[in-house]
Amino acid sequence: MLFWKKVYRGFSLEEFNRVKSILKTNRIPYKIKLYSVKDRLSNDVMLGASPAAATPAGMQYQNQEFAVYVKKKNLEEAVFLCNRR
């Protein structure tokens, strides 16, 4: 995404929603992107990784990784607001 910078990327739906809410409240335009862990793990296996290493017994993970991007000119403000607690 040209001219857009990542302000958050992670697996926490709670944190993802918190970041979006902060940006919306402060009228900072944002875009979201979802990454599928399942697709990435299957690609790793196709490229030679062990399927057992990709999905160890008892491993509990979410199937989505979330990312939030803001325009480059809003990055500093967005990071500041999202890091305040």
ZIHUMO-V896686 format. One record per pair of residues at least 12 apart in sequence whose C-alpha atoms are under 7 Angstrom apart, sorted by the first residue. I is the first residue (numbers start at 1). J is the second residue. Records with the same first field share a line. If there is no record, write none. Layout:
BEGIN
I=J, J
END
This chain:
BEGIN
3=71, 72
4=69, 70, 71, 72
5=69, 70, 71, 72, 75
6=68, 69, 70
7=68, 69, 70, 79
8=67, 68
9=66, 67, 68
10=65, 66, 67
11=62, 64, 65, 66
16=66
19=82
22=82
23=78
29=70
30=68, 69, 70
31=68, 69, 70
32=67, 68, 69
33=66, 67, 68
34=64, 65, 66, 67
35=64, 65, 66
36=63, 64, 65
37=63, 64, 65
38=63
41=54
END
